[in-house]
Amino acid sequence: MKEQKEIISTINNLIETLKDGQEGFKQAAEGVKDPQLKSIFNEYSQQRSRFATELQSQARSLGEPQPETSSTAAGALHRAWINLKSAVTRGDDHAILVECERGEDSAVEEYRKAIDSNLSVPVRDVVSRQYAEIKNTHDRIKHLRDTTE
């Protein structure tokens, strides 16, 4: 039972991280000038929403009646995304990419911690698959950051 509570807690942490990313990418999409970046950020925001929904149903299947539905500080973006607002305000695409990469660093870290914890098999499979995609997102954003000045 204790293990199950820990797994649910880990899932809820990841959901918060995903909700942060969903909101961060949404704000980034609204803030960039480049239409291609706008489209990429919208795509990642939707991806995070999908991942969160997937984890919410995993939590429910473990007996959690009300899985996490909001970001870490209930609407306020996670520290990792906090400087995004000023980059968006300045309308600086490169700075927005830098902040998105910072947010992604934190998502990769949270997933790594989750994978190192005691997840049960179906949950571990979902988390591992999402982790691979989140790593790809991180690397793509890092590449875009490096090629956008």
N, C-alpha and C positions, 0 to 999 in steps of 0.2 A: 504493500500500500504506500509506504514511504517513497519507494522508487517511482511509483505512478505519479505521486504528487510532484516529485522532482522533474519528471519528464514533462508534465503539464506546465510547470513553471518555466522550463527551458523553451517549450513551444510558445508560451505567452511572450517571453522575451524576444523571440524571433519575430513574432507577429508585430510587436511594437517597433522593432527595427525595420521591418518591411513597410509599416505604415509611415514611419519617418521618411523612408526612401520614396514611397509613393508621393507624399506631399512635397518632398524636396525636388523630385524630378518634375512634378507638376509646376512648381514655382519657377524652376529653371526653364522649362518649356515656354512659360509666359514671358520670361525675361530675356531670352536670346533673340538676336536679330536674324541669325542664319536659319533659313527655313528647314535645312536638313537637320541641324541640331534640334530644332523645335520638334521635328518629327521623331527623332531618336529619343529625346527625353520623354515625350508623350508615351512612346512605346514602352520605355522602362517603367514609367509610372503605372501603366496598366499591368505590366508583368508583376510588379510588386503587389498590386491589388489581387491578382490571381493567386500568387504564392500565399498571401495572407489567408485567403479564402480556403485554400487547400489545407493549410495548417490548422485553421479553425475547425475544419471537419475532422482532422486527426485528433485534436483535443477532445472534441465531442465523442468520438469513438472510444476514448479512454475514460469517458464518464464525466468530463468537465461540461456542466450545463451552459456556462457562459464564458467561452473563451474570450481573450482580449480582442477588442475591436478598435482601439485607438492607439495613437502614437505615444511615446514615452511620457511626455509632459502634457498629455491630453490637449493636443492641438499645437502646443509649442514644439518646434522642431528640436530634435536631439542636438546636443552640443556640436556634433560633427557637421551638422548642416547649418549651424547658426549664422556663419558669415555669408551664407548664400544671399540673404536679404540685401546686404550692402552691395554685393556684386551685381545683383539684379537691378537695384536702384541705379547703379552706375551704367548699366547696359553694356557691361564688358563681358563678351562671350568667353574670352580666355579665363578671366577670373571666375566666371560661373562654372566652367569646366574644372578648374582647380578645386572649387568647393564641392562639386559633385564627386570628384575623385576622393576627397577627404571623407565625404559621407559613405562612399563605397568601401574605403579602408575599414571603417567601423563595421559595416555590414559583413565584410569578409571575416573580420575578427570574431564577431558574434557567432557566425556560422561555424567557424573553426572550433570555438569553445563548445558549441552544441554537439558537434560531431565527436569531440573528445569526451563528452559526458555519456552516461548510461542510457542511450535511447533504445527503445524496443524496436524490433525489426521493421515493421511497416513504416514507423516514423523515421527511422534512420534512412530508409530508402528515399523517402520524400525529401528529407533534409539534404542528403548527399546530392541528389539530382538538382535541387534548387541551388545548392552551394556551387556546383559546377557552372551553372548559368550566371550566378552572381559574380563569380571569378571572371567569367568572360566579359560581363558588363564592365567590371572594374578595369580590365585590361584594355577594353575598347575605349573607355573614357580617358584612360591614361594616354593611349595612343592619340586620341583626338586632341587632348590637352597639349601634347608634345608637338603636334603639327599645326596648331592654331596659335598664332601670336597676337 
